[in-house]
Amino acid sequence: MQDIAELERRITAALERIGTGLDRVLAAPPPPPPVAAPVIATPTTGSEALLRAELDEERMLNAQLQERIKVLSAREAALREAKPAEPKPVHVPVAQAQLEARIDKMTRQLDVQGLELQRMRKVTVQLREQLARLREAAEAGVTEPHLINKAMMAELEALRAARASEVAEMDEILSELSPLIGAEA
């Protein structure tokens, strides 16, 4: 049980690091466009690579935790078969079910955050492309309203993606606080 608590603590800490990294990515100004290089469909900056590594690490930890639960379940089943005359402790299956439910919930939250991060990356790339086109038109001295409209639409989509990411993070925070608030009441 102590190992599971430690893994939960590590998952929570990693989710906080991911949120912090995401804030840094959102707060960082976009890098200047390359002069003669072609536009890359999915640029990977150091912070994005770090976030990917942290996400992969959390998924690996989650898989390890799932595997550990399976091992503990198998061990518990073996103990029940070996000692059928002893009364079964009621709290072990209940605690295990609660842990499994919590792990499933945290996995879903991690998946939602991963999807929102992918969406945000895609929108950021689109926004950079539109701004580069707009900048080229401005340098050429040509006013093209459709480029301004596309840039504005890309920026609005970026704001929507940021909002969806914030909502997913707030849902996660609220889901963790709800049991604590209920216990206090």
VOVEX-919233 format. One record per atom (N, C-alpha, C): residue in one letter; y, z, x. Coordinates in steps of 0.001 Angstrom, whole numbers, padded with zeros to 6 digits, always signed. Each point is the difference from the previous one (the first is absolute). Example, Ala and Ser with C-alpha at 12.3 -4.5 7.8 and 13.67 -1.06 7.14 Angstrom:
2
A-005690+007800+013190
A+001190+000000-000890
A+001200+000000+000900
S+001050-000720-000350
S+001190+000060+000820
S+001090+000730-000770
//
This chain:
185
M-001192+000000+000825
M+001192+000000-000825
M+001256+000000+000870
Q-000066+000691+001135
Q+001149+000038+000894
Q+000281-001388+000568
D-001052-000767+000285
D+000190-001367+000500
D+000670-000868-001057
I-000383+000175-001243
I+000596-000789-001083
I+001475+000353-000139
A+000324+001286+000088
A+001404+000408-000076
A+000787-000594+001160
E-000593-000024+001175
E+000658-000588+001169
E+000220-001499-000207
L-000991-000696-000548
L+000144-001432-000254
L+001065-000255-001062
E+000047+000837-001026
E+001042-000141-001012
E+001378+000176+000627
R+000124+000991+000889
R+001271+000240+000671
R+000396-001206+000833
R-000972-000592+000687
R+000283-001174+000833
R+000414-001198-000851
I-000668-000174-001143
I+000355-001109-000896
I+001421+000197-000527
T+000321+001215-000408
T+001342+000285-000504
T+001046-000247+001080
A-000272+000463+001210
A+000942-000219+001106
A+000165-001484+000298
A-001093-000745-000060
A+000080-001437+000273
A+000800-000709-001089
L-000175+000414-001253
L+000778-000600-001082
L+001491+000276+000193
E+000320+001202+000489
E+001401+000305+000285
E+000516-000880+001132
R-000833-000224+001036
R+000410-000869+001107
R+000202-001428-000500
I-000857-000449-000894
I+000149-001346-000551
I+001309-000102-000777
G+000294+000991-000805
G+001259-000004-000749
G+001199-000003+000929
T-000051+000806+001061
T+001083+000025+000985
T+000124-001353+000685
G-001130-000580+000370
G+000027-001317+000647
G+000557-001056-000928
L-000355+000091-001264
L+000507-000954-000988
L+001508+000149-000138
D+000485+001225+000009
D+001441+000225-000061
D+000690-000605+001217
R-000622+000142+001170
R+000583-000584+001206
R+000023-001522-000091
V-001066-000572-000542
V-000050-001464-000119
V+001083-000474-000955
L+000196+000711-001095
L+001003-000393-000981
L+001415+000204+000539
A+000209+001040+000809
A+001325+000299+000513
A+000368-000881+001193
A-000975-000541+000699
A+000281-000809+001183
A+000624-001326-000408
P+001049-000430+000737
P+000579-001310-000313
P-000976-001097+000379
P+000026-001103-000743
P-000935-001084+000311
P+000329-000589+001367
P-001018-000360+000771
P+000258-000571+001310
P+000639-001378-000162
P+000790-000416+000998
P+000620-001317-000112
P-001068-001077+000003
P+000247-001097-000717
P-001008-001062-000068
P-000128-000675+001365
P-001191-000476+000326
P-000176-000670+001278
P+000800-001297+000038
V+000464-000347+001181
V+000861-001166+000152
V-000785-001288-000185
A-001063-000192+000798
A-000735-001262-000058
A-001440+000181-000457
A-000396+001208-000313
A-001393+000254-000381
A-000177-000264-001490
P-001183-000446-000414
P-000249-000211-001427
P-000078+001333-000729
V+000248-000013-001303
V-000053+001203-000808
V-001445+000419-000159
I-000265+001258+000308
I-001353+000540-000115
I-000169+000530-001413
A-001124-000307-000592
A-000226+000374-001410
A-000037+001509-000178
T-000658+000727+000907
T-000088+001448-000121
T+000297+000629+001356
P+001283+000297+000281
P+000320+000588+001289
P-000525+001424+000087
T-000395+000419+001175
T-000516+001335+000206
T+000863+000667+001062
T+000782+000996-000435
T+000800+000753+000945
T-000816+001193+000470
G+000546+000695+000967
G-000705+001166+000532
G-000234+001057-001061
S+001000+000233-000855
S-000157+001024-001028
S-001007-000441-001063
E-000036-001291-000318
E-000995-000482-000963
E-001402+000135+000581
A-000138-000311+001282
A-001304+000149+000641
A-000416+001463+000006
L+000965+000877+000225
L-000285+001435-000014
L-000428+000435-001400
L+000687-000500-001029
L-000376+000341-001369
L-001393-000528-000344
R-000295-001226+000454
R-001334-000551-000241
R-001062+000867+000674
A+000284+000423+001242
A-000955+000833+000724
A-000211+001323-000727
E+001089+000595-000487
E-000119+001263-000723
E-000767-000193-001308
L+000263-001103-000682
L-000707-000287-001238
L-001494-000183+000264
D-000325-000741+001048
D-001409-000186+000365
D-000647+001324+000373
E+000755+000840+000720
E-000535+001299+000390
E-000290+000857-001239
E+000914-000037-000964
E-000204+000791-001215
E-001182-000518-000812
R-000148-001299-000050
R-001152-000550-000704
R-001299+000407+000692
M+000025+000011+001334
M-001184+000405+000749
M-000295+001479-000274
L+001046+000843+000008
L-000187+001420-000279
L-000534+000206-001420
N+000510-000788-000922
N-000463+000099-001379
N-001481-000375-000088
A-000378-001069+000700
A-001404-000413-000004
A-000878+001085+000627
Q+000489+000615+001079
Q-000757+001074+000637
Q-000153+001178-000957
L+001063+000311-000716
L-000058+001097-000959
L-000984-000306-001120
Q+000004-001232-000482
Q-000956-000406-001028
Q-001429+000150+000522
E-000203-000447+001233
E-001339+000087+000606
E-000418+001462+000155
R+000938+000833+000393
R-000297+001431+000171
R-000386+000637-001341
I+000676-000405-001062
I-000328+000520-001329
I-001415-000430-000391
K-000359-001242+000307
K-001359-000463-000296
K-001029+000828+000760
V+000297+000271+001282
V-000928+000797+000813
V-000129+001400-000581
L+001139+000601-000381
L-000043+001336-000581
L-000750+000005-001338
S+000171-001050-000782
S-000725-000102-001262
S-001502-000103+000239
A-000373-000806+000978
A-001418-000139+000333
A-000566+001324+000497
R+000767+000685+000828
R-000442+001301+000524
R-000157+001002-001140
E+000954-000018-000932
E-000076+000910-001137
E-001229-000312-000859
A-000263-001288-000216
A-001167-000391-000786
A-001294+000436+000695
A-000035-000143+001319
A-001180+000427+000750
A-000200+001506-000102
L+001078+000762+000034
L-000101+001452-000133
L-000487+000391-001398
R+000457-000707-001013
R-000450+000295-001363
R-001489-000274-000161
E-000462-001082+000611
E-001423-000334-000092
E-000846+001005+000769
A+000525+000499+001113
A-000761+000944+000827
A-000082+001376-000649
K+001014+000396-000734
K+000031+001331-000606
K+000274-000117-001497
P-000960-000425-000805
P+000253-000165-001435
P+000093+001325-000750
A-000543+001105+000552
A-000029+001266-000720
A+001356+000697+000026
E+000834-000289+000990
E+001286+000684+000113
E+000981-000557-001022
P+000878+000842-000506
P+001026-000507-000939
P+000979-000903+000750
K+000416-001021-000709
K+000928-000959+000607
K+001422+000543-000076
P+000736-000112+001111
P+001404+000426-000077
P+000808-001024-000802
V+000748+000506-000980
V+000726-000863-000914
V+001236-000605+000669
H+000634+000730+000887
H+001266-000440+000567
H-000141-001145+001002
V-001150-000186+000609
V-000164-001056+001011
V+000117-001387-000631
P-000757-000329-001064
P+000160-001332-000588
P+001403-000216-000583
V+000567+001050-000590
V+001335-000124-000576
V+001018-000266+001106
A-000081+000746+001093
A+000926-000199+001113
A-000195-001384+000609
Q-001233-000414+000108
Q-000278-001320+000575
Q+000545-001101-000911
A-000172+000166-001289
A+000526-000991-000944
A+001522-000049+000066
Q+000615+001172+000146
Q+001456+000038+000122
Q+000446-000699+001278
L-000705+000232+001092
L+000338-000658+001263
L-000184-001509-000095
E-001077-000424-000629
E-000233-001437-000154
E+001086-000639-000858
A+000399+000700-001052
A+001066-000525-000862
A+001315-000081+000766
R+000257+001002+000805
R+001232-000010+000808
R-000029-001111+001039
I-001142-000212+000604
I-000142-001081+000984
I+000202-001346-000672
D-000584-000185-001175
D+000178-001257-000736
D+001466-000225-000345
K+000667+001065-000435
K+001410-000106-000348
K+000833-000368+001229
M-000272+000640+001118
M+000744-000294+001229
M-000292-001419+000490
T-001227-000461-000191
T-000350-001374+000384
T+000789-000995-000839
R+000077+000255-001300
R+000773-000882-000872
R+001472-000012+000393
Q+000528+001173+000308
Q+001398+000079+000401
Q+000236-000768+001302
L-000919+000115+000930
L+000115-000717+001266
L-000072-001502-000230
D-000872-000424-000892
D-000094-001428-000323
D+001292-000511-000637
V+000575+000788-000906
V+001254-000399-000647
V+001107-000124+001042
Q+000065+000953+000918
Q+001023-000066+001039
Q-000215-001212+000898
G-001246-000306+000304
G-000296-001170+000821
G+000426-001285-000683
L-000258-000102-001305
L+000415-001188-000746
L+001521-000121-000053
E+000671+001117-000214
E+001455-000035-000041
E+000575-000379+001367
L-000633+000471+001057
L+000448-000353+001350
L-000181-001492+000253
Q-001123-000559-000424
Q-000219-001443+000158
Q+001035-000791-000795
R+000274+000433-001205
R+000994-000690-000829
R+001370+000058+000669
M+000343+001156+000544
M+001287+000155+000644
M+000106-000904+001233
R-001069-000109+000758
R+000009-000885+001168
R+000219-001452-000423
K-000696-000420-001043
K+000115-001378-000482
K+001422-000280-000457
V+000572+000909-000745
V+001352-000181-000506
V+001002-000001+001148
T-000218+000828+000997
T+000888+000041+001158
T-000014-001329+000742
V-001162-000590+000148
V-000104-001304+000654
V+000766-001047-000802
Q-000169+000016-001316
Q+000709-000957-000850
Q+001510+000187+000115
L+000430+001239+000024
L+001431+000292+000104
L+000547-000504+001332
R-000718+000218+001074
R+000439-000480+001308
R+000107-001521+000023
E-000970-000673-000613
E+000033-001466-000032
E+001208-000498-000781
Q+000272+000608-001139
Q+001140-000421-000818
Q+001317+000267+000728
L+000094+001133+000659
L+001222+000310+000734
L+000190-000953+001182
A-001095-000396+000643
A+000104-000962+001103
A+000509-001341-000520
R-000504-000443-001138
R+000468-001259-000592
R+001479+000092-000381
L+000377+001129-000569
L+001387+000217-000394
L+000906+000005+001230
R-000451+000638+001069
R+000756+000052+001242
R+000171-001401+000589
E-001066-000798-000051
E+000079-001377+000509
E+001014-000818-000803
A-000001+000181-001307
A+000951-000729-000839
A+001429+000438+000305
A+000200+001294+000227
A+001332+000507+000310
A+000474-000531+001351
E-000894-000071+000962
E+000365-000528+001316
E+000347-001482-000091
A-000651-000723-000892
A+000279-001424-000171
A+001265-000218-000834
G+000559+001054-000563
G+001206-000104-000795
G-000245-000509-001408
V-001251+000082-000449
V-000358-000495-001321
V-000219+001201-000925
T+000590-000070-001162
T-000214+001049-000995
T-001051-000498-000972
E-001137+000705-000027
E-001083-000402-000885
E-000353+001179-000911
P+000439-000078-001250
P-000234+001113-000932
P-001480+000307-000211
H-000874-001004+000039
H-001414+000279-000248
H-000584+000859+001128
L+000519-000131+001223
L-000473+000870+001085
L+000453+001440-000215
I+001223+000145-000490
I+000495+001344-000307
I-000833+000614-001108
N-000317-000776-001030
N-000824+000505-001103
N-001383+000404+000488
K-000615-000829+000837
K-001335+000333+000513
K+000042+001263+000858
A+001043+000132+000829
A+000133+001196+000831
A+000175+001237-000867
M+000787-000109-001051
M+000207+001134-000901
M-001295+000368-000723
M-000746-001025-000435
M-001283+000276-000669
M-000972+000668+000964
A-000026-000445+001246
A-000885+000622+000992
A+000423+001439+000261
E+001295+000245+000054
E+000490+001356+000219
E-000330+000900-001189
L+000135-000526-001212
L-000377+000784-001182
L-001491+000337+000009
E-000825-000949+000389
E-001437+000253+000069
E-000298+001049+001059
A+000744-000030+001105
A-000177+001026+001039
A+000364+001375-000542
L+001064+000069-000772
L+000383+001279-000609
L-001057+000474-000998
R-000556-000934-000770
R-001068+000369-000942
R-001226+000514+000736
A-000350-000647+001101
A-001157+000435+000778
A+000244+001382+000591
A+001208+000235+000497
A+000330+001320+000544
A-000078+001053-001103
R+000485-000338-001166
R-000049+000927-001143
R-001446+000306-000394
A-000835-001021-000053
A-001408+000208-000360
A-000686+000872+001040
S+000349-000187+001253
S-000573+000822+001058
S+000435+001458-000160
E+001276+000200-000320
E+000502+001356-000211
E-000664+000649-001211
V-000206-000756-001057
V-000654+000535-001199
V-001436+000416+000320
A-000704-000825+000778
A-001374+000342+000373
A-000016+001280+000832
E+000963+000142+000893
E+000070+001205+000829
E+000332+001223-000842
M+000931-000154-000961
M+000346+001119-000874
M-001181+000395-000885
D-000767-000980-000470
D-001198+000311-000786
D-000976+000823+000823
E-000136-000355+001246
E-000903+000749+000879
E+000498+001432+000176
I+001282+000155+000232
I+000568+001338+000182
I-000163+000817-001277
L+000294-000607-001143
L-000134+000718-001269
L-001439+000384-000288
S-000944-000867+000352
S-001400+000327-000252
S-000455+001172+000858
E+000602+000161+001177
E-000347+001134+000847
E+000710+001281-000468
L+001203-000151-000557
L+000752+001168-000446
L-000450+000505-001375
S-000519-000869-000838
S-000378+000405-001357
S-000980+001167-000034
P-001075-000007+000799
P-000905+001163-000036
P+000693+001279+000468
L+000898-000127+000971
L+000708+001194+000491
L+000943+000549-001056
I+000695-000888-000710
I+000909+000443-001058
I-000781+000611-001141
G-001141-000609-000344
G-000853+000533-001069
G-000552+001370+000367
A-000349+000204+001271
A-000533+001295+000436
A+001078+001076-000069
E+001231-000352+000312
E+001099+000966-000052
E+000347+000374-001433
A-000110-000970-000898
A+000357+000279-001400
A-001044+000919-000602
//
